[in-house]
Amino acid sequence: MGAAAKKPMIHPSTELRHIDAQLGYGVFATERLPRGTITYVWDPLEVEIRPDDPRLAEPVLRDKIERYSYIDAVGTRIVSWDHAKYVNHCCQCNTMSTAYGFEIAIRDIEAGEQITDEYGMFNMPEPMNLSCSRTPCRRQVKAGDLDQLWHAWDEKIMAALDVLELVEQPLWPLVDSVTATQVERYARWGEGYRSVRELGAAAASTQVRSG
């Protein structure tokens, strides 16, 4: 399934680039990443910030935390320790989060292409307006997106998981053994898929605690 040595939590064949004054930075592929490639894995070096963390009371820190974090299913903000935190949203994204603690390429990503994600899975407490050059675009990411779009997102993720074992996976050593067994069970036999609906299990309470 993959290499023996651990790699950074974002795929090693990526780099940070400045896009423009409005968008700031983005993450770009430095080589072709086929559909089914794991592009990000949660690992213990992540910075976890719970709703009662005193750092959220400092306006400057809160601004940075909210800008560069996502909110997990139990209401904790996660700030990536490497350049994964600069991955931008696109309604026509090429990677998606899964309920397995990693993100996966849902289509082939060419060298030099920006890696984009779906923020609708991130339990955002406030709507975020979009300035998107790709169509179709929802024009806004909001908390209810997961409830409305999970089925379509699951279909894209399941298609990517179907070919997960056919491509090189340098991040596979970061997937814990229990999760790896679950993923392999689905990839090989189509059993036990975990829906992205799990990512929004605590969305309502998250909005209250983060307000």
C-alpha positions in Angstrom: 0.0 0.0 0.0 2.8 2.5 0.6 6.2 3.5 1.7 8.0 2.5 4.9 9.0 5.9 6.2 6.6 8.5 7.6 5.9 11.6 5.5 4.5 15.0 6.3 0.7 15.0 6.7 0.2 16.8 3.4 1.3 14.9 0.3 5.1 15.4 -0.3 4.6 16.3 -3.9 3.0 19.6 -3.1 4.3 23.2 -2.6 3.0 26.5 -1.3 2.6 29.3 -3.9 1.4 32.9 -3.7 -1.6 33.4 -5.9 -2.6 37.0 -5.6 -3.4 39.8 -3.0 -7.0 38.7 -2.6 -6.6 34.9 -2.2 -3.1 34.9 -0.7 -1.5 31.5 -0.8 -2.5 28.1 -2.2 -1.2 24.6 -2.4 -0.1 23.2 -5.8 0.8 19.7 -7.0 4.5 19.3 -8.1 3.7 16.1 -9.9 0.6 14.3 -11.2 -1.5 12.9 -8.4 -4.0 10.3 -9.7 -7.5 9.9 -8.5 -7.5 7.9 -5.3 -4.3 9.5 -3.9 -4.4 10.4 -0.2 -3.4 14.1 -0.1 -3.7 14.8 3.6 -3.8 12.8 6.8 -4.6 14.0 10.3 -1.6 13.3 12.6 -0.7 14.0 16.3 1.3 17.1 15.4 -1.9 19.0 14.6 -2.8 21.9 16.8 -6.2 21.2 18.5 -8.1 24.2 19.9 -11.2 23.4 21.9 -14.1 26.0 22.2 -13.0 27.0 25.7 -9.3 27.5 24.7 -8.1 30.9 26.1 -6.3 31.7 22.8 -9.7 32.3 21.2 -10.2 35.2 23.6 -7.3 37.1 22.0 -8.6 38.9 18.9 -5.4 38.6 16.9 -5.0 34.9 17.7 -8.7 34.2 17.1 -8.5 35.8 13.7 -5.6 33.5 12.7 -7.2 30.4 14.2 -10.5 31.0 12.5 -8.8 31.7 9.1 -6.5 28.6 9.1 -8.5 26.0 11.0 -11.4 23.6 10.3 -13.8 22.3 12.9 -14.1 18.6 13.5 -17.2 16.6 14.4 -16.8 17.3 18.1 -16.3 21.0 17.8 -12.5 21.2 18.1 -10.7 23.6 15.7 -7.8 21.9 13.9 -4.9 24.0 12.7 -2.5 22.2 10.4 1.2 22.4 11.3 2.4 22.4 7.7 1.1 24.1 4.5 -2.1 22.0 4.4 -3.8 25.0 6.1 -3.4 27.0 2.9 -5.5 24.6 0.8 -8.3 26.7 -0.7 -12.0 26.0 -1.3 -13.5 25.3 -4.7 -17.0 24.2 -5.5 -15.4 22.0 -8.2 -12.7 20.8 -5.9 -10.2 18.0 -6.8 -9.9 16.6 -3.2 -12.4 15.9 -0.5 -12.3 15.1 3.2 -13.5 11.7 4.3 -14.8 10.2 7.6 -11.5 8.3 7.8 -9.3 11.2 8.9 -7.8 11.9 5.5 -8.5 13.7 2.3 -8.4 12.0 -1.1 -8.1 13.1 -4.7 -11.5 12.6 -6.3 -10.0 13.1 -9.8 -6.6 13.2 -11.4 -4.6 16.3 -10.3 -2.0 17.5 -12.9 1.4 18.8 -12.0 1.2 22.6 -11.5 -2.6 22.4 -10.6 -3.8 24.0 -7.4 -5.1 21.5 -4.9 -8.6 22.5 -3.7 -11.0 21.3 -1.1 -14.7 21.4 -0.1 -15.1 23.7 2.9 -18.8 22.6 3.2 -17.6 19.7 5.3 -15.8 21.9 7.9 -18.7 22.8 10.2 -18.2 26.5 9.6 -20.0 28.6 12.2 -20.6 31.5 9.8 -21.3 31.5 6.1 -18.3 32.3 3.8 -18.9 34.2 0.6 -16.9 32.9 -2.4 -15.0 34.6 -5.2 -14.8 31.7 -7.6 -13.7 31.6 -11.2 -15.0 28.1 -11.7 -18.6 27.3 -12.6 -21.0 26.1 -11.3 -20.3 27.9 -7.9 -22.6 28.0 -4.9 -21.4 31.6 -4.1 -21.4 30.8 -0.4 -20.2 28.0 1.9 -22.5 27.5 4.9 -23.2 25.0 7.7 -26.2 23.4 5.9 -24.1 22.3 2.9 -23.2 19.0 4.4 -26.8 18.1 5.1 -27.8 18.9 1.5 -24.9 17.6 -0.5 -23.5 14.6 1.5 -24.9 12.0 -0.9 -23.2 13.5 -4.0 -20.0 14.0 -2.0 -20.1 10.3 -0.9 -20.4 9.1 -4.4 -17.2 11.0 -5.5 -15.3 9.7 -2.4 -16.4 6.1 -2.9 -15.3 6.2 -6.5 -11.9 7.5 -5.4 -11.6 4.8 -2.6 -12.3 2.1 -5.2 -8.9 2.8 -6.8 -7.0 3.7 -3.6 -4.9 0.5 -3.6 -3.9 1.0 -7.3 -1.9 4.2 -6.8 1.2 5.2 -4.8 0.3 6.3 -1.2 3.3 8.0 0.6 0.9 9.1 3.4 -0.4 5.6 4.1 2.0 5.1 7.1 0.2 7.9 8.9 -3.2 6.1 8.7 -3.8 4.3 12.0 -4.2 0.5 11.9 -7.9 0.5 12.8 -8.7 3.0 10.1 -6.5 1.3 7.6 -8.4 -1.9 8.1 -11.7 -0.1 7.6 -10.5 1.5 4.4 -9.0 -1.7 3.0 -12.3 -3.5 3.8 -14.2 -1.0 1.7 -11.6 -0.7 -1.1 -11.4 -4.5 -1.5 -14.9 -5.7 -0.8 -17.1 -2.6 -0.9 -18.1 -3.1 2.7 -18.5 -0.7 5.7 -18.2 2.7 4.0 -18.2 5.6 6.4 -20.2 8.5 5.1 -19.1 12.1 5.2 -22.2 12.8 7.2 -20.1 11.7 10.3 -18.1 14.9 9.8 -21.1 17.0 10.8 -22.3 14.9 13.7 -21.9 17.9 16.1 -22.5 20.7 13.7 -25.4 22.3 15.6 -23.6 22.3 19.0 -20.4 23.5 17.4 -22.1 26.6 16.2 -23.4 27.4 19.6 -20.0 26.8 21.4 -18.1 28.8 18.8 -20.3 31.9 18.9 
